[in-house]
Amino acid sequence: MLKIIFLFLLSGGLPVAMAMAAASLLYLLFVPSSPPFVVVHRMVSGIDSFPLLAVPFFILAGNLMNTAGITHRIYSYALALVGWLKGGLGHVNVVGSVVFAGMSGTAIADAAGLGTIEIKAMTDHGYDAEFAVGVTAASATLGPIIPPSLPFVIYGMMANVSVGALFLAGIMPGLVMALLMMLTVAYFAHKNGWGGDVLFEWPKLLKALLESMVVVAWPLVVWLLITDLGTQPQLTVLVGLVLLFAADKLFQFQAVLPIMTPVLLIGGMTTGVFTPTEGAIAACVWAMILGFAWYRTLHFKLFVKICLDTVETTATVLFIVAAASIFGWLLTATGVTAAIGQWVLGVTDQPWQFLLLANLLMLFVGCFLEPTAAITILVPILVPICQQLGIDLVHFGLVMVLNLMIGLLHPPMGMVLFVLARVAKLKRGAHHHGHLALAGALVDKLGVDHLCAHHFPVVAPFNVLLSWFFYEHLYSLACRR
């Protein structure tokens, strides 16, 4: 009965969170042994979680970075680094999203932050608006993969998995996704005869490379001083940060300090200085230092507005989690999850076959539900099966989040595309054509390439070659439309 009520309310156009909460309440009204007060109790206990404190702080950190003018610095850095390549602004789009992903943690923030700058620049340089929106939307999905990540926090809380482990697991796949996107842009740039969008200038390129080297070298030098020379950790980090700010002032770096955000987060979590939740607070403090004291682009009135926007977004996310808590509890109590598990294990007991089926399910669900809602619904159903089959839950969490990110690019929901379509002033439906080729890169990374690399390593490299024909066909269709 619970499933029927939920699907009926959902098909009636009720938001997912309200449908879950209302279905749970209506179901309990028909079960005399369970008081309706259980709904309130389970919803409150569902969000009474220490890891969930990271949600508002990561949202606040992303909003601070987004509003403090740091997006312009990231764009200028990426433009100097790769803007001179063929299809330069497409590469700038991807590189900028990689950098901003280390600060925002959500695809929507990435799209709304850098999207405005990138789409305008690409259309001004003669790119089709559909292609500009497609590249920006696809690269925005890197936000929840490269740490910090809001979906990883939600999944980690619901699946009882280390959020720090999820953050570390997302680094390499995020970089591989970015590389595949850049290869896709380069392929079409050569195919269509696109040139560079800015003049090649050695001074700008060397300065951008110097900034990249500083970001890579700083944590390595600090680590060597602490481990090999035995210096005091707190004093070493403090002196290192002072020297970093001095170098930023001396050389007038564009984006060294913003790029240091994920470095400080990952470094602090891996060394045990702070937990992921405390790391979210540290990210907010770092963003306020940059906005208020260093770049001086924030003021109190703007800060209040940012806090109010953060409260609104946080309330939406946590209401979804609260509603999913009572809904998931009822699914378990009524035996629905156990029945689904027995049915799946009756069909197959091979982990790779289950992963293939789960990928298809999550891709389908991601096209209709917002990622947070999808995670809260799917985790109680799929995670117990993963535990029975011996599938690593960190691995599965990464697969789930990436599946749901692809859903942000496709109708009927496609929230990232709708946000960017409003930015680019595209008519309804036109923005669905430009992202097809880039979506292929995500599917390639997620599906066959992931499974082949895990089970059939010899086959994996050929998958990338086959993808080029897929991308070319999709993009040709998009251009003809």
N, C-alpha and C positions, 0 to 999 in steps of 0.2 A: 504493500500500500504506500509506503514512504516514497518509493521510486516513482510510482504513478502520480502521486500528488506533486512531486518536484518537477517531473517532466511536463505535467499539465500547466503548472504556474510558469515554467520557463517558456513554454510554447505560447503562452498568453502575453509575452512581452515583459514580464516582470524581471528586474535585474537579478543576476545570479545570486548575490548575497541575500537579497530579500526573499528570493524563492527558496533558498536553503533554510533560512530561519522560519519562514511561514510554513513550509512543508513539515519541518520538525515539530512546530507547535500544533499544527492540525493533527499530525499523527498521534502526538501524546494525548490530545483531547479525546481520541477514540480508544486509548489504552487506559482503563481505569486504574491499573496498578502503578502508573507513573504520573506524578503530579506535574502540571504544566510549568511549575517553578523550575523544573530541571533545565528548561531552555535557558533561562537567565543564568542559572548557576554554571552550566557548561560553557556558555558564551563568555562569561566573565573569567572563568578559570582558563579558558583557551588563550586569552591574551595576557594572562598573568604570568608572563615568562620573561626572564632576564635577557635571553638572546633577542627578544623582540624590541628591546630598548634601542637596538641598533637601527631599527627602521626609521624613526623620526630624525635621528641624527645624520644618517646617510642622506636622507632626503634634504635636510637642511644644508649639509655640506655641498650637495650638488646645486641647490638653489643659490647658495652664496657664490660659488664659483661661476655659475651661469650669469649672475647679475653684476658681478664685480668687474666686468670688462675683461675677464681672463680669456674668454673665448676668442677675442680678437688677437690676443697674444699667441694663442695656440695656432690660430689660422696663419698668422705671419710666419711662425716657426715652420709649419708644414709647407708653406709656399716656398720658403727659401730652400728647404731640404729637397723637395721632389717636384716643385712646380715647373721646372724646366724640362721635365721628361715629356715624351709624347703622351697626349691625354693628361697633361699635368694637373689640372684642377680635379680630375677624377682621383688621381693618386693623393692629392692634397686632402680631398674629402675623406679618404680611408685613413690616412695617417693622423689627421686631426681627430677622427673618431676614436682611434686607438688611444691617443693621449687623453681625450676627454673622458673616455670610459674609465680611466683610473681615478676619476673624481666624482662622477655622477652616480653610477650604479644602476641607472634605468635607461631604457631605450628612448622613452618619451623625452626625458631631459636632454639626452644627446641630440635628438632630432630637433627639438625646439631651440636648443642653445646654438649649436654650430650650423644647424640647417638653414636658418635665415641668411647667414653670411655666405655659406657655400652655394646655395641655389642661386642667389643673386649674382655671385661672381661667375658661375658657370653659364648662366643665361646671357650675361653681358659679354662673355667671350664667344658666343655663338653656339653653345651646346643646346640641344633640344631640352625644353623644360621637363618633358617626360623622363629623359635620360638622367637629368640632374636630380630629379626627385627619386628616381630608382636607385642611383648610387648612394645618395644621402640616406635613404631608408634602409638599404641593405647594410651600410656601414654603421648605422645607429644600433643595429642588433648586437654590436660588439660590446655595448655598454653593460649589459647584464652578464656577459661571459668573462670579461677581464675584470679582476677585482678592483674596488669593492662592488658587490652585486646585491641588490635588494631581493631578487628572486632566490638567490642562494641562501639568504638569511631566512626567508619563509620556509624553504624546503628543509634546511638544516633543523629548524625548530620542530617541524611537523614529523620529520623522519628520524629525529634524534641522532643527527649526524653532525660532526664537527664543522662549524662554519669556516674556521680557518683552513681546514683540509679542502673544503669546496673552493675557497678563494685560490689556494695554491693550484688546485686542479684546473682552474679556468685559464691560467696564464698561457700555457703552450697552445691549447686549442684556439684561443682568441687570436694569438699571433699567426697561427696557420690559416685561420679564416681571413685575416687581413691580407696575408700573402696571396691567397687564392683570389680575393677580390681585386687586388692590384694586378695580378696576372690577367684577369678577365678584362680589366680596363685597358691594359697594355695591348692585349690581342686586338680589341676593337679599334684602338687608336692606330695601330699599324694597318689594320684592314681598311679603315675609312680615311687614312691619310691625315689624321689629326696631328698637329705639331705641339710644341711646348707652348704654354700660356704666359710665361714670363721669360725674359732674357736670362741666359746662363751667366751668372756672375760669381767668380771664384770667391770674393770676400764674403758674400752672403752665404754661399754653400759651406765655406770653411767655418764660419761662425755658427751655423746650424749644427755642423758636425761636432764642433767644440762643445756646444750645449749638450748634445747626445753623449759625448764622452764624459762630461762632468757628471751627468746623471748616472752613468754606469760605473764610473770610477769611485764616486763618493762612498757608496756602501761597501765596496771592496776594500778601500783604504781603511775605513773605520773598522771593518771586521778584522783585517790583518793587524792593526794596532792593538786591538783588544785581545786577540787570540795568541799572536806571536810575541808581542812586546809586553803583554800583561798590563796595559794601561787600564785605568778605572773606566768602566763602560759609560756611566752617566757623564763624567767629565769629558770623555772622548767625543761623545755624540754632541754635547753642548758646544765644545770648541769647533767641531766640524760644521755645525749649523752656523756659527758666527762667521767662520771662513767662507761658507757658502753664500751668506748674505753679502759679505764684503766683495766676493768675486762678482756677484750679480750687480752690485753697485758700480764696480770698476769697469766691467766689460759690457754693461747695459744689455744683459741677456733678455731674450724675449719670453722664454717659457721654461727656464730651468726650475724655478721654484714651484710653479704649478705641476710640472711633470714629477717632482719629488713626492707628490702626495701618495701615489701607490707604493713608491719605494719605502717611505716611512711606515706606511700601514703594514706592508708585508714584512718588512724588517722587524717592526715591533712585535708582530704576532708570532713570527718564527723564533724569535729570541726570548719570548715569554715576558716581554716588557708589559704588554697589555693584551687583553682578550679582544676578539672581534668587536664586541659591544663597546668596550673602552676605546678601541681603535676608531669607531665611528665618532666618538666625542673628540678624539685627537684630530680627526679630519676637520671637524667643525672649528676647533681652535686654530688649526693651521690656516683654514680659509679666512677666518676673521683677522688673523695677523696680516695676511696678504692684503685683504680688502681694506681694513681700517688703517693699519700702521705703515705698510710698505708701499703699496700702489695708491692708497688713499682714494679709492674709487667708491667706497661705501660710506654712508652716513646714517645717522640714527633713524630717520624717517624711512629710508629704503630698507633698513634692517628690520623694522617693524613689519613692513609689507611682506618681506621674505618670510618672516616667522609665521604670519597669518596664512600665507600660501602653503607653508609646510604643515601647519595644523590641519588645513583642509585636506591635503593629500594623505597625511597620516591617518586621519579619521576614516577616509575611504578604504585604505588598505587594511586597517585593523578591524573594521566592521566585516570585511570579507573573511578575515581569519577567524573572527568570533563566530560568524554564522557557520563557517565550515567546521568549527570545532564540535558544535552540537550535531551537525549533520553527519560528520564522520563517526562520532560516537554512536549515533543511532544505526548507521550502516553496520558497524561492528556488533552492536548489541542484538540486532535483528538477524545476524548471520549472513548478511549480503556479501560482505568481503570474503568470508570463508567459502561461500558458495561459488563466487567468481574464481577464487583461487583453485578450488577443486576442479572447476570446469576447464580452466586454462591448463592445469597440470594433466588433466585427462586428454587434452589435445596434443600437448608436447611437454616433454621434460628436458629439452635441450635449451640451455641458456641463450644461445645465439638465435634460435627460432623465436623464443619469447621476446628477445630484444627487437627482432625484426617486426613482430606483431605490435609490440608496445610503441615502436617508432611510428608505425602507421596510425595507431590510435591517437597518439599525442599530436601528430601532425594534423589529423582531422579535428580534434578537440580545439587545438590552437587557432583554427580558422574561425571559431565561433565564440570562444571565451577569452576574456582577459587573462594574462599569464598568472596573476596571483590567484584568481578564482579557479583556474584550471589546476594549479598546483595543489590547492587545498582540497579539491575533489579527488584528484587522481592518486595522491600520495597514500591515503588509507587503503586504497584498492590495490595498487601495484606494488608497493613496498613489501608487504608480507609475502607476495609471490617471489620477489627478488631474494628475500631472505631464505626461502625454501630452496631456491635454485642456486644459492651461493654466489649471487651477483653482488659485486661491491656497490654499496649504496652511494658512495661518492661518485663513482663512475656513472651510475644510473641517474643521479641528480644532475650531472652535467649534460647527459643526453636529454633529459626531460626539459631543462631550461632552454637548450638550443632548439629543440622541437617547437616549443611554445614561442620562441623569438621569431621563428619563420612564420608562425601564424600571424604575427604583427604586420606581415607584408602582404597578406592575402585577404580578399573579400570572404565573407561579408563584413568582418570586423575591420581588420587592417588599420588599427589605430594610428600607427606611425605614418602610414600613407595618407590618411585623412588629415593629420596634423600638417604634413608637408604640402599636401595639395592646397590647403588654405594659405600656406606661406607663398607658394608659387602661383596661386590664383588659377588653378587648373579646374576644368569642369569635372563634374562627377563622372568617374569611370575612366577618364583619360590617364590618370596616374597609375592604373593597374598594368599598363603595357610596358612602361619604361623600366620596371624593376625585374622583369622576367629573367633576363640574362644573369643579373647579380644574384637572384634567388637561387639559380642553379648552383652557384658557388657554395651557398649555404647547404643546400641539399647534398651536394657532393661531399662536403666536410662531414655532414651529419650521418648520412645513411650508409651507402655502399662502401665508401672509403673507410669509414670508421669500423664497420664490421669486418671488412676485408683485412684491414691492418691488424685487427685483433685476432682473427682466426686464420686468414689466408694472406700472409704478408706479401707473397710473390705477386698477387693479383692487384694489390692496392695502387702501384704506380700507374698501371694502365687505365685506371678509372679516371684519372685527371685528363688523360688524352681523349678518352671517350666524351668527357664533359664538354670539350671545346665544340664538338659538333652539335651538342645539345644547346649550348649557349648561342652559337651562331644562328641556328634555326629559330630559336625563340626571339632573338633580337631582330632578325630579318622580318619575322611576323609583326613584331612591335612597330618597326619602322614603316611597314606597309599599311598598318592601321592608321 
